[in-house]
Amino acid sequence: MATRLAENKTIDKKLLQAATKRVRLPADWLEMKYSSEADVLFIRCSRNKPARSKGDVENGLVFDYDARNNLVSIEIQDLYGVFVTV
């Protein structure tokens, strides 16, 4: 699995491990951004522009697709399960 060059590869590895417990990631180029305040991981797996989104609210996932229906990005909400839904 290819990941972006990172300043802190340990953090990237931990984020990828947590993400792969929730979704199957493409084996190509990936770019990740993580917000610890919101516990959300955004994974971009294509440089194409998103044309539509599909949410899996129950599992806290949002998938973005380009105009040709190729996966562009994945947003994983509550990655580490630190937020509890009441």
N, CA, C and O of each residue as an XYZ file, in Angstrom:
344
protein
N       0.838     -1.167      0.000
C       0.000      0.000      0.000
C       0.888      1.236      0.000
O       1.788      1.350      0.833
N       0.653      2.140     -0.902
C       1.450      3.356     -1.004
C       0.843      4.442     -0.139
O      -0.376      4.606     -0.097
N       1.685      5.174      0.542
C       1.212      6.310      1.323
C       2.023      7.525      0.931
O       3.075      7.412      0.301
N       1.531      8.668      1.305
C       2.245      9.905      0.992
C       3.511      9.975      1.827
O       3.603      9.335      2.875
N       4.470     10.736      1.377
C       5.661     10.970      2.185
C       5.240     11.823      3.368
O       4.556     12.833      3.201
N       5.636     11.432      4.525
C       5.188     12.133      5.720
C       6.360     12.474      6.616
O       7.402     11.819      6.594
N       6.162     13.509      7.398
C       7.184     13.888      8.351
C       7.207     12.901      9.512
O       8.259     12.639     10.094
N       6.043     12.360      9.842
C       5.962     11.426     10.949
C       5.311     10.134     10.462
O       4.087     10.001     10.502
N       6.112      9.196     10.009
C       5.605      7.950      9.425
C       4.908      7.075     10.470
O       4.040      6.279     10.113
N       5.263      7.202     11.737
C       4.603      6.428     12.780
C       3.137      6.811     12.889
O       2.271      5.944     13.008
N       2.861      8.092     12.848
C       1.473      8.557     12.903
C       0.717      8.084     11.669
O      -0.405      7.594     11.789
N       1.310      8.221     10.486
C       0.657      7.767      9.261
C       0.335      6.281      9.333
O      -0.748      5.864      8.923
N       1.251      5.485      9.843
C       1.037      4.042      9.936
C      -0.129      3.741     10.871
O      -0.956      2.879     10.570
N      -0.205      4.435     11.993
C      -1.300      4.236     12.939
C      -2.639      4.653     12.331
O      -3.650      3.980     12.532
N      -2.644      5.758     11.591
C      -3.873      6.204     10.941
C      -4.333      5.186      9.902
O      -5.520      4.869      9.822
N      -3.400      4.678      9.112
C      -3.754      3.673      8.106
C      -4.278      2.392      8.757
O      -5.235      1.793      8.265
N      -3.666      1.977      9.843
C      -4.137      0.777     10.535
C      -5.557      0.973     11.051
O      -6.392      0.077     10.928
N      -5.832      2.123     11.621
C      -7.185      2.408     12.116
C      -8.182      2.479     10.964
O      -9.303      1.984     11.075
N      -7.771      3.095      9.862
C      -8.664      3.239      8.708
C      -8.999      1.898      8.086
O     -10.143      1.664      7.698
N      -8.018      1.013      7.985
C      -8.266     -0.267      7.320
C      -9.151     -1.196      8.150
O      -9.603     -2.229      7.655
N      -9.396     -0.838      9.388
C     -10.369     -1.584     10.182
C     -11.792     -1.218      9.774
O     -12.732     -1.966     10.043
N     -11.949     -0.066      9.123
C     -13.275      0.433      8.750
C     -13.564      0.357      7.258
O     -14.709      0.137      6.865
N     -12.541      0.536      6.414
C     -12.736      0.527      4.959
C     -11.574     -0.161      4.276
O     -10.475     -0.246      4.824
N     -11.827     -0.648      3.078
C     -10.766     -1.217      2.246
C     -10.191     -0.095      1.398
O     -10.914      0.526      0.618
N      -8.913      0.168      1.540
C      -8.275      1.284      0.846
C      -7.639      0.833     -0.460
O      -7.136     -0.287     -0.557
N      -7.661      1.706     -1.465
C      -6.970      1.385     -2.710
C      -5.464      1.267     -2.457
O      -4.938      1.856     -1.513
N      -4.790      0.513     -3.295
C      -3.349      0.283     -3.110
C      -2.501      1.305     -3.852
O      -1.284      1.142     -3.938
N      -3.106      2.338     -4.382
C      -2.390      3.358     -5.135
C      -1.963      4.511     -4.234
O      -1.797      4.356     -3.024
N      -1.796      5.645     -4.847
C      -1.413      6.876     -4.174
C      -2.470      7.275     -3.155
O      -3.664      7.231     -3.454
N      -2.050      7.660     -1.965
C      -2.953      8.146     -0.928
C      -2.394      9.417     -0.312
O      -1.183      9.586     -0.175
N      -3.302     10.300      0.052
C      -2.943     11.489      0.812
C      -3.902     11.548      1.989
O      -5.115     11.434      1.810
N      -3.368     11.726      3.191
C      -4.215     11.715      4.376
C      -4.134     13.024      5.133
O      -3.092     13.676      5.198
N      -5.277     13.383      5.705
C      -5.347     14.516      6.623
C      -6.197     14.066      7.797
O      -7.294     13.538      7.614
N      -5.693     14.276      8.996
C      -6.408     13.856     10.192
C      -6.676     15.052     11.092
O      -5.784     15.864     11.337
N      -7.912     15.160     11.585
C      -8.276     16.180     12.554
C      -8.492     15.497     13.895
O      -9.478     14.786     14.085
N      -7.562     15.715     14.832
C      -7.702     15.102     16.148
C      -8.849     15.736     16.935
O      -9.453     15.086     17.787
N      -9.145     17.001     16.648
C     -10.248     17.677     17.343
C     -11.591     17.039     17.021
O     -12.448     16.914     17.896
N     -11.777     16.630     15.756
C     -13.038     16.016     15.326
C     -12.933     14.504     15.189
O     -13.939     13.835     14.951
N     -11.720     13.951     15.336
C     -11.452     12.525     15.139
C     -11.946     12.066     13.766
O     -12.663     11.073     13.642
N     -11.543     12.816     12.744
C     -11.940     12.531     11.357
C     -10.685     12.376     10.506
O      -9.774     13.203     10.555
N     -10.660     11.293      9.722
C      -9.565     11.052      8.787
C     -10.100     11.217      7.373
O     -11.086     10.582      6.996
N      -9.450     12.069      6.594
C      -9.802     12.288      5.198
C      -8.703     11.652      4.351
O      -7.530     12.004      4.477
N      -9.085     10.724      3.499
C      -8.131     10.020      2.646
C      -8.455     10.330      1.196
O      -9.541     10.015      0.710
N      -7.521     10.937      0.521
C      -7.697     11.237     -0.909
C      -6.907     10.193     -1.684
O      -5.713     10.007     -1.449
N      -7.577      9.515     -2.609
C      -6.920      8.435     -3.348
C      -6.909      8.691     -4.846
O      -6.569      7.805     -5.630
N      -7.279      9.902     -5.243
C      -7.230     10.291     -6.653
C      -7.112     11.806     -6.722
O      -7.585     12.518     -5.836
N      -6.486     12.285     -7.767
C      -6.371     13.734     -7.940
C      -7.561     14.303     -8.710
O      -7.636     15.510     -8.939
N      -8.495     13.426     -9.111
C      -9.702     13.879     -9.815
C     -10.600     14.672     -8.872
O     -10.530     14.520     -7.652
N     -11.441     15.518     -9.455
C     -12.373     16.307     -8.654
C     -13.616     15.477     -8.347
O     -14.140     14.786     -9.221
N     -14.087     15.549     -7.093
C     -15.301     14.814     -6.760
C     -16.526     15.422     -7.443
O     -16.654     16.643     -7.535
N     -17.423     14.558     -7.922
C     -18.645     15.007     -8.569
C     -19.871     14.684     -7.720
O     -20.896     15.361     -7.809
N     -19.756     13.644     -6.896
C     -20.877     13.271     -6.036
C     -20.354     12.543     -4.802
O     -19.248     12.002     -4.792
N     -21.186     12.547     -3.766
C     -20.835     11.874     -2.514
C     -21.896     10.849     -2.171
O     -23.065     10.982     -2.534
N     -21.456      9.826     -1.461
C     -22.378      8.818     -0.957
C     -22.006      8.565      0.493
O     -20.863      8.222      0.797
N     -22.959      8.732      1.377
C     -22.676      8.563      2.792
C     -23.188      7.246      3.338
O     -24.232      6.741      2.927
N     -22.440      6.713      4.259
C     -22.844      5.548      5.042
C     -22.883      6.055      6.479
O     -21.955      5.836      7.257
N     -23.981      6.739      6.815
C     -24.099      7.445      8.086
C     -23.953      6.496      9.267
O     -23.319      6.836     10.266
N     -24.524      5.334      9.158
C     -24.484      4.367     10.251
C     -23.060      3.999     10.639
O     -22.771      3.768     11.813
N     -22.168      3.945      9.650
C     -20.770      3.598      9.906
C     -19.839      4.801      9.903
O     -18.625      4.633     10.019
N     -20.373      6.010      9.773
C     -19.558      7.219      9.806
C     -18.607      7.356      8.639
O     -17.464      7.780      8.809
N     -19.077      6.996      7.440
C     -18.234      7.044      6.246
C     -18.875      7.911      5.173
O     -20.095      7.917      5.008
N     -18.035      8.645      4.447
C     -18.482      9.417      3.288
C     -17.522      9.093      2.148
O     -16.306      9.218      2.297
N     -18.071      8.679      1.013
C     -17.290      8.341     -0.170
C     -17.557      9.382     -1.248
O     -18.713      9.699     -1.530
N     -16.512      9.911     -1.847
C     -16.635     10.875     -2.952
C     -16.182     10.203     -4.241
O     -15.170      9.503     -4.271
N     -16.954     10.428     -5.315
C     -16.672      9.821     -6.616
C     -16.537     10.910     -7.674
O     -17.141     11.976     -7.557
N     -15.744     10.639     -8.703
C     -15.614     11.588     -9.809
C     -16.741     11.375    -10.814
O     -17.623     10.546    -10.592
N     -16.717     12.109    -11.903
C     -17.773     12.052    -12.916
C     -17.861     10.676    -13.586
O     -18.905     10.323    -14.133
N     -16.774      9.902    -13.547
C     -16.765      8.562    -14.159
C     -17.030      7.466    -13.126
O     -16.833      6.281    -13.392
N     -17.484      7.889    -11.937
C     -17.846      6.989    -10.849
C     -16.641      6.261    -10.234
O     -16.784      5.165     -9.692
N     -15.455      6.876    -10.323
C     -14.253      6.344     -9.670
C     -14.121      6.964     -8.287
O     -14.409      8.147     -8.108
N     -13.695      6.187     -7.321
C     -13.511      6.684     -5.970
C     -12.421      7.750     -5.939
O     -11.324      7.548     -6.460
N     -12.735      8.885     -5.323
C     -11.799     10.003     -5.219
C     -11.294     10.147     -3.780
O     -10.103     10.363     -3.558
N     -12.198     10.026     -2.810
C     -11.792     10.197     -1.420
C     -12.761      9.501     -0.478
O     -13.892      9.167     -0.833
N     -12.266      9.297      0.741
C     -13.041      8.672      1.805
C     -12.863      9.521      3.053
O     -11.746      9.918      3.387
N     -13.952      9.796      3.734
C     -13.899     10.475      5.023
C     -14.373      9.479      6.068
O     -15.467      8.925      5.960
N     -13.543      9.256      7.080
C     -13.902      8.339      8.157
C     -14.110      9.171      9.410
O     -13.168      9.752      9.950
N     -15.341      9.222      9.859
C     -15.692     10.010     11.039
C     -15.557      9.148     12.283
O     -15.807      7.943     12.244
N     -15.162      9.769     13.382
C     -14.990      9.077     14.659
C     -14.041      7.886     14.499
O     -14.363      6.765     14.893
N     -12.879      8.146     13.920
C     -11.910      7.106     13.570
C     -11.537      6.214     14.750
O     -11.531      4.988     14.633
N     -11.233      6.825     15.868
C     -10.816      6.057     17.041
C     -11.956      5.780     18.016
O     -11.740      5.194     19.077
N     -13.172      6.201     17.659
C     -14.326      5.929     18.508
C     -14.343      6.723     19.788
O     -14.839      6.253     20.812
N     -13.805      7.925     19.738
C     -13.743      8.741     20.953
C     -15.034      9.513     21.203
O     -15.277      9.985     22.314
N     -15.858      9.640     20.166
C     -17.116     10.344     20.325
C     -18.239      9.311     20.446
O     -18.289      8.341     19.689
N     -19.114      9.527     21.383
C     -20.203      8.594     21.618
C     -21.501      9.247     21.162
O     -21.797     10.385     21.528
N     -22.277      8.511     20.351
C     -23.574      9.002     19.920
C     -24.604      8.640     20.973
O     -24.713      7.483     21.380
N     -25.362      9.642     21.411
C     -26.379      9.406     22.456
C     -27.726      9.228     21.810
O     -28.721      9.018     22.504
